[in-house]
Amino acid sequence: MEDKKLKSFCKKNNIELLVLFGSYVSGKVQPESDIDIAIKLKRSSEISKLDLIYKLDDLFNGKNIDLVNLTKDTDPLLLYEVFFSGKLLYEEYSGLFGKEKLKAWKLYIDSEKFRAVQRKYLKEFVERVYNVL
């Protein structure tokens, strides 16, 4: 895909940040793999997720798109995945990706205690189920 085409698309659709992540970045692409894309929209944007998927489908030559809109409510684990293993395709201004990556890191660290509790309860649940069988 051409950088000019992508840049024009992002500006036209009020996209501040566009990141490719998942199997297309990790190199584990299968024939049925979709393209995982994370975007951060400008606050004033009113475009629907469905409209964006349709437009991205054209931009990425008809491949199935799995689109994540990055907001303040996005799961910290997903943010970590996007920013620490994703590939930046577009940023509205230099440094935006780094700024968002730092936010993702802080949220990831802050949520560690909750993930630890969740792992503990999940482990206990699995052990109880295993003992019943």
C-alpha positions, -999 to +999 in steps of 0.1 A: +000+000+000+012+035-008+021+058+020+004+088+002-028+068-002-028+058+035-020+093+046-048+108+025-072+081+038-064+089+075-067+127+070-100+124+052-114+101+079-101+120+110-077+092+120-049+104+143-031+070+145-033+038+126-014+007+137-011-028+122-009-056+147-015-093+151-006-120+126+004-097+098+031-082+120+041-114+138+045-133+105+020-159+115-004-152+087-028-181+077-050-181+046-080-173+069-062-145+088-078-111+090-059-078+092-058-064+127-059-026+127-060-002+156-070+034+151-073+064+172-099+089+159-100+126+165-126+135+192-147+153+166-150+123+143-184+109+138-176+081+113-190+047+123-169+017+128-187-001+100-180+027+076-144+026+085-142-012+080-158-009+046-133+018+036-103+000+050-114-031+031-109-012-001-076+002+011-063-033+020-074-050-012-105-067+001-089-085+030-111-090+061-105-062+086-107-065+124-108-029+136-101-017+171-109+019+180-085+030+207-103+049+234-098+057+271-119+025+277-097+001+257-084-029+276-048-023+289-038-058+276-050-049+241-033-015+243+000-032+253-004-056+223-010-028+198+018-005+210+045-030+219+041-055+190+023-034+164+037-016+134+029+021+131+014+029+097+003+065+103+006+091+129-009+126+125+021+142+140+056+130+150+057+117+186+020+107+189+027+070+187+054+073+214+030+094+236+002+067+233+027+039+238+038+055+271+001+058+282-004+021+273+026+011+294+013+030+324-021+014+321-006-020+317+016-016+348-013-001+368-036-031+359-010-058+369-025-063+404-059-069+389-046-094+364-028-112+392-060-116+411-078-127+379-051-153+373-054-166+408-092-171+406-090-186+372-064-211+383-086-220+413-116-224+391-098-247+367-085-268+396-120-272+409-134-282+375-105-306+370-111-322+404-148-327+395-139-346+363 
